[in-house]
Amino acid sequence: MLIEVVKSKIHRVKVTGAALNYIGSITIDEDLMDAANIIRGEKVQIVNNNNGERLETYAIPGPRNSGEITLNGAAARKVAVGDILILITYGTMDIEEAKNFNPSLVFPNEENNLLK
């Protein structure tokens, strides 16, 4: 049997931008993506702590050491600059593998989204 488990999480980052007229996705500082083991194009679940919205999109890398967290396309309507988000990715694996799997959990500085 295969199950879905948390693969990576970026906990409590601040939205720095919302670009409605864009094809879609979430732009994430590439340093944060690397730390969380998230790759370009990977599906990301976004949980907005400010308004309770949950949505899914895909990740694209933003400039390193920028702290950028920008929601693009329709997702831009679900956030406001300054909102606090949790970004989560999941992996599918068998139960035995899941028992020993350790997700990549990242806790950046909440003020500037940079790694501490």
Secondary structure as GFF3:
##gff-version 3
##sequence-region A 1 116
A	DSSP	beta_strand	2	14	.	.	.	ID=ss1
A	DSSP	beta_strand	17	19	.	.	.	ID=ss2
A	DSSP	beta_strand	25	29	.	.	.	ID=ss3
A	DSSP	alpha_helix	30	36	.	.	.	ID=ss4
A	DSSP	beta_strand	43	48	.	.	.	ID=ss5
A	DSSP	beta_strand	54	62	.	.	.	ID=ss6
A	DSSP	beta_strand	69	72	.	.	.	ID=ss7
A	DSSP	three_ten_helix	73	78	.	.	.	ID=ss8
A	DSSP	beta_strand	84	94	.	.	.	ID=ss9
A	DSSP	alpha_helix	95	100	.	.	.	ID=ss10
A	DSSP	beta_strand	104	106	.	.	.	ID=ss11
###
